[in-house]
Amino acid sequence: MNRTDAKKRVAKLREEISRHDHLYHVLDRPEISDAEYDRLLRELAALEAAYPDLATPDSPTRRVGAPPRDDLPKVPHVKPMLSLESVTDEADAREFDRRVRKGLETDEVLYAVEPKFDGLSVELVYEDGVLARAATRGDGATGEEVTPNIRTIRTVPLRLRGARLPRTVAIRGEAIMPLEAFRKLNRWMTEREQPAFANPRNAAAGSLRQLDSRITAGRPLAFYAYEIMAIEGGDAPATHGAELELLSSWGLLVDAHRTTCRAIDEAIAFHASLAVKRDSLPFEIDGVVVQIDDKTARGRLGVRSRSPRWAIAFKFEARKEITIVEDIVVQVGRTGKLTPVALLRPVDVGGVTVSRATLHNAGEVAKKDIRVGDTVRIERAGDVIPAIVERIPRKGEKRRGAFRMPDACPVCGARVAEDGAYHFCTGGPSCPMQLRRGIEHYASKGALDVDGLGAKTVAAMVERGLVRSIADLYRLDEAALLELDGFAEKSAANLVSALRAAKQVPLERFLYALGIRNVGEHVASLLAGHYGTLDAVMEAAEDDLLEIHEIGPEAASSVSGFFAEKRTRALVAELRSLGVDVLPAPRRAGPRPLAGKTFVFTGTLEELSRDEAERLVKSLGGRAASSVSAKTSYVVAGVEAGSKLEKARRLGVTILSEKEFRKLVGNN
Ligand code: IVH
């Protein structure tokens, strides 16, 4: 293809891809399969790599994130980003309405009422239809520039749709993390023993304000547009409703839960009905925004220093509460991890009684400085475990001593060991709590999925000494189960046959069921797909594990460490002798021409992003490392390569140019 043809094709592909982005992410009405979409994107990336001068900032290929920056530069907003006066009860909403009518000297007011999204406020500036800049609200006057991060959000068009676009337009909206993504992210963080986010708002802010926008790219944020802040070379609509229509026609996501009200009573009713729907929405909202629909009327009322007189945030009952820490206890998890948990004086938080909150680890307790007797603010988001947001100091309070992790496991008394930010009971399965949690996990949904083996039953079995290891589960008979409270002949027979049926278990479920640290369902399925059989996984060396795309050093080290343990091998042998049959998985691995080879990239690559290059290496069975050693197979030197290149020369490591690298991996 010559350059002219390439240019045409690139333009066509960009238009196609952005149309499909819009159909999928904004309209929720996809027309093509994910695979077809990926093909279009790959074709575009290949053309942009072949003709670098055709690359543009609004290309869909730019959604993958850019290399990390040193800081987020401060930028002034086009216009101050105001906030809203908040009210929480009906009487205050009526008072607002009274002031509005008085100020406008009329009883005919139309209100636009819509959800108040619980995320962070962002300003997008489009120049000639192209996304030029994005900034967080900051202090209202200046924000942080987060353009590369915002580009990764699929519901933000990189180019506005439609003809007759304004020369410049500043659009305000909310960046949020949908609840499902939030839960998934927290599960992912917890699996890696990192502290979870307290709520989707923190998760959205934490994800958006990353110096490395490639991290943002991996976090599925959404953006809802709700205001045109400034416009040049075009006309601003006369009403809020028309404004939202215009934003939507430009391809931005505008939420459908909105209405107009002729009287404040209607707005109050809408607030109440949305409060009921709140828990079934896919994202968090914390109230409704009530604002005058007509812009001219808004102008007549004007703004105060920080908020307009023509709008209020009519908030829902808070899911935050204040209570007292009555005790801090230490819980033992299935991997032996010790988690401090605050026992709270029970309070109602948005309709749910809360009496405990996790404190994650000793560092977290120290950082928030939480002690028994303290007054604290707690928060519940979605159906998530409540978190302590902060301590509220009180005048003249006499505080207890600081919390300390015990030296011995509170359940079995075994020695406690420290590993990074966490403490662990070293008792292994001889700790009754580790055993209990381990068995619960073994029988849980994503694992062996054994019906009738819930937490209560497991606790009773362990307490009675019926099971001392996972293997004992298969030795249970009906007579033994009948000793336990709540078992009758039928239920005992059912559990025994459920356990028998679960003896045939797919490899990935079995790997997950074993409860290896850092191995969640996803990692388990990667391992199964890569190695195919349990024996192959058991023999895998740490270096070999690291070559699997998406398996990081923590998971690699726990897997190889786990299977190196004598007691693991004994357990597996015992399970097999009891008839457990781990079914091999179809191998997903492709050809692995780079197996055993380690690559280090240095300097800036011109045709590929660092991420793409590393992914290529991994997909071919090789490994990408960050520092050069004598074991490094190749150093790929881009523009302005520095000390790593020197080190490679010193150690005699083979040095490749980007071109040579691409030839080696067949990407040219
Ligand atoms: S209108 C003049 N509409 O709530 C103010 N704000 O203090 C224009 N928010 O920081 C804001 N959802 O980030 C508006 N549908 C919505 C909103 C919304 C969330 C946020 C906004 C602002 C805060 C109010």
Residues whose N, C-alpha, C, O or C-beta is under 5 A from the ligand:
A	BS01	IVH	L82 S83 L84 E114 P115 K116 F117 S121 E174 Y226 V289 P308 A313
